[in-house]
Amino acid sequence: MKRGKIWKRADPTDPSFSPQTSPFFHLSRLVGLYHLRMDAHLKPIGMDVPRWRVINILYEHETAAISTIADLAVTRVSTMTKLIYRMEGEGLTKTSVSAQDGRVTEVRLTEKGRAALDLVRAKAGLIFQRAFHDIPDNEMEHLMQMIQKIYDNIY
């Protein structure tokens, strides 16, 4: 594969590297800004981005082990465990010991958690629409493919 000038400048080992030439710098800025905007919209309804991730994961998987949720959210298991139990205290999730493996704690959404999902999706939709209003489907598809490829390469 041919590596060009842009690829070279994006490599931290190259003398011409700077944060402005790093895709990770720009991705971090993007994710940071997304979190700031999401937190501003979610705080008034008692939610935040980590809870949003958990609710979405559980909506998709119905029941999942804490370790699975942590993997999907790219979060440490210890951090996810604390969050899950806080969410259980808030009535958003319910935990139980796995019938197959007593060492595994399974998590599922409660009715309150499912109701919160609708509220959070409405808020997240506002941020999504602002971010992608002028991005055509083909560019969105290309972006998703690139992100997945980079994730797979690092994983």
N, C-alpha and C positions, 0 to 999 in steps of 0.2 A: 504494500500500500504506500502510495506516495505521500510524504509529509511536506506540507507547504510552510510558508512563512508564518501564517496565522497559527497553525498547530505548534510550530517551534516556539513562538512567543508565549503561548499558553502553558508551556512546560516549565514548571518551577526551576528546573535545572539549567535553563537557558539564561545567559546573562541579560537578555532583553526582556525577561519576564518582569511583569509588575501586576499588582492586583487588577488593574484595569484590563489586562490581557487574559485574565483567568476566568474561565467559565464558572468555576466553583465560587469565586468571589461574587459574580453576578447572580448565580443561583441562590447563594446565601442571602444576598440583599433582597432578592425577590421573595424568598420564603419568610424572611424577617418582616418585610412590609406586609405580606399577606397575613401573618400572625397579628401584627399591630392592628390592621383593619378588622380582621375577624374578632379579635378580643374586644375592640370598641363596639362592635355590633352584638357580641354574645354576652358581654358582662351584664347589660340591663336585664337579660332573661336568666341570669344565674348560671351561665355556661361559659366554657372556654374551649380552646382548640384541642387540648388533650381529651376532654370529655367528648367532643365532637367526633374525634377519631374512634374512640371506644364505641360510642353509640352506632356509628356507621359500620364498624367491623361486626358488631353483634347483630345488627339488622341483617347483614349479609350472611352471617354464619349461624344465626339463631342461638347456638350454644358453642362456646369456645373455651379452651383452657387459657389461663392467664398467660402462660408462656407463648401460646399461639397469638394472642392479642398483642403481646409485646413485640413479637417478631414482625407481625404485619404493620405495627405502628412504628417500627424501628426505634424501640425504647427499651431500656434495661428492665428486666423482669422485676427487680426490687421496686423500681419507680412505678411500674404498671400495677404491681400488687397494692401499693399504697393508694393509688388512684382508684382502683377497682373497689377497695373497701370504703373509701370516702364516698364514692358513687353509690355504694350499697347503703351507706348511712343516709344518703339523700333520697333513697327510694328509687334510684334510676336503674340499678342492677340487682341481681340476686345471685349469690354464690352457693355452690354445693360441692361436696366431695364426689369425684367421679366414681361411678359404680364399677368401672373397669380397672381403675388404678387409684387407690386411696391416697396416693401422694399428689394427685392432680386436683386442682381446684377449677371447677367449671363455672362459667359466668354466662348469664343470659339477661336480656332486657326485661324490665318490668313494664307494666302498662304505662307508668309514669315516664319511663325511659323511652318508650315508643312515641308517646305524646311529645316529649322533648325533641325527638328526631324531627318531627314536622316543623317545629318552631326554628330549630337550628338550620334546617335545610332552607327555609325561607330566607334567613339572614345570610347564609352562605351563598344563596342564589344571587343576592344583590352584589356581592363581591365578585362572583364569577362573571356576571353579566357586564360589570364595569371593566373587568380585566380582559375579557375576550370579545367584546361587542364588535370589534372590527377585524377579527381573525376568521378567515374562511375555513370551512371544514377541512380542506386538503392541508392547510398549514397546521391546523389543530391535530390532525392525524399524524403528520410528520413529527410534530413536537412530541406527541405521546410515544411514537416509535423511538425517537432519539432518547427520551428520558428512560424508557424501559431498557434500551440497549446499554446506556451508561450504567444504570443500576445493576444490570446483569454482569457487566464487566467488573464492577467493584465487588459485587457479592461473591 
